Amino acid sequence: LAAMEQMARDLKALGPDAVLLKGGHLNNSEQSPDIFFDGVQCITLNTKRINTKNTHGTGCTLASAIAALLAKGELPLAAVEQAKQYISDAIAVADTLEVGSGHGPVHHFHAFWQH
């Protein structure tokens, strides 16, 4: 996490308004930590790791959700927090999908689906 925080600071120095680093692939069986840095605050956003093989598209889905929330006028940290909750919920019910074989997608429409 310390290396992620430093990387977020280094990336912020290159010019973006804010940086989000995903930590879902870290070797931590309990949590899936992400690092958010906006030049003022560096925050670790922890979510309980969900045991599923259906995690295909998590990064793209998270980025798209953040972009949509920013377009709606959310502040960056609020957009990231809401998007992280959305992707966590989509991962939590991903095993209800039966799509192909191997690593399947997250359940993008979980809020509209009967489980």
QUICORKA-V341481 format. One record per residue. RES is the residue in one small letter. PHI is phi in whole degrees, 0 to 359 (none if undefined). PSI is psi in whole degrees, -180 to 180 (999 if undefined). D_FIRST is the distance of its C-alpha to the first C-alpha in whole Angstrom. Layout:
BEGIN
res->(RES | RES)
phi->(PHI | PHI)
psi->(PSI | PSI)
d_first->(D_FIRST | D_FIRST)
END
This chain:
BEGIN
res->(l | a | a | m | e | q | m | a | r | d | l | k | a | l | g | p | d | a | v | l | l | k | g | g | h | l | n | n | s | e | q | s | p | d | i | f | f | d | g | v | q | c | i | t | l | n | t | k | r | i | n | t | k | n | t | h | g | t | g | c | t | l | a | s | a | i | a | a | l | l | a | k | g | e | l | p | l | a | a | v | e | q | a | k | q | y | i | s | d | a | i | a | v | a | d | t | l | e | v | g | s | g | h | g | p | v | h | h | f | h | a | f | w | q | h)
phi->(none | 297 | 293 | 295 | 298 | 296 | 296 | 299 | 296 | 295 | 294 | 299 | 296 | 281 | 127 | 291 | 291 | 205 | 228 | 232 | 250 | 280 | 240 | 297 | 261 | 293 | 276 | 229 | 282 | 266 | 234 | 238 | 273 | 243 | 245 | 245 | 220 | 244 | 95 | 246 | 238 | 246 | 240 | 266 | 254 | 263 | 226 | 299 | 292 | 252 | 278 | 205 | 268 | 269 | 235 | 294 | 92 | 297 | 294 | 295 | 294 | 299 | 298 | 294 | 295 | 298 | 300 | 296 | 291 | 297 | 296 | 279 | 104 | 292 | 288 | 307 | 295 | 297 | 298 | 295 | 298 | 292 | 294 | 296 | 295 | 300 | 291 | 297 | 295 | 294 | 288 | 301 | 251 | 298 | 291 | 283 | 274 | 235 | 235 | 60 | 224 | 81 | 285 | 270 | 280 | 287 | 267 | 300 | 256 | 304 | 288 | 251 | 250 | 279 | 256)
psi->(-36 | -41 | -37 | -43 | -44 | -40 | -41 | -42 | -42 | -42 | -39 | -36 | -19 | -10 | -15 | 160 | -34 | 161 | 139 | 123 | 125 | 141 | 19 | -20 | 5 | 154 | 67 | 113 | -14 | -43 | 158 | 89 | 138 | 154 | 127 | 132 | 126 | 14 | -17 | -51 | 139 | 114 | 135 | 123 | 106 | 140 | 143 | 131 | 134 | 127 | 101 | 153 | -8 | 79 | 13 | 127 | 12 | -44 | -45 | -41 | -43 | -47 | -41 | -40 | -41 | -47 | -42 | -42 | -38 | -40 | -28 | -5 | 5 | 148 | 155 | -48 | -42 | -40 | -44 | -44 | -44 | -41 | -39 | -38 | -43 | -49 | -34 | -43 | -39 | -35 | -40 | -33 | 11 | -30 | -10 | -13 | 143 | 90 | 113 | -146 | 166 | -153 | 114 | 178 | 164 | 166 | 89 | -30 | 27 | -33 | -18 | 3 | 142 | 127 | 999)
d_first->(0 | 4 | 5 | 5 | 6 | 9 | 10 | 10 | 12 | 14 | 15 | 16 | 18 | 20 | 22 | 21 | 21 | 17 | 14 | 13 | 10 | 11 | 8 | 12 | 12 | 9 | 11 | 11 | 14 | 14 | 12 | 11 | 8 | 9 | 8 | 12 | 13 | 17 | 17 | 18 | 15 | 11 | 11 | 8 | 11 | 11 | 14 | 16 | 16 | 19 | 21 | 23 | 24 | 25 | 22 | 23 | 23 | 20 | 18 | 22 | 23 | 20 | 21 | 24 | 24 | 22 | 25 | 27 | 26 | 26 | 29 | 31 | 30 | 26 | 24 | 21 | 19 | 21 | 22 | 18 | 18 | 22 | 21 | 18 | 20 | 23 | 21 | 20 | 24 | 25 | 22 | 24 | 27 | 27 | 29 | 32 | 32 | 34 | 34 | 35 | 33 | 30 | 26 | 28 | 27 | 25 | 28 | 28 | 31 | 30 | 31 | 35 | 35 | 37 | 35)
END
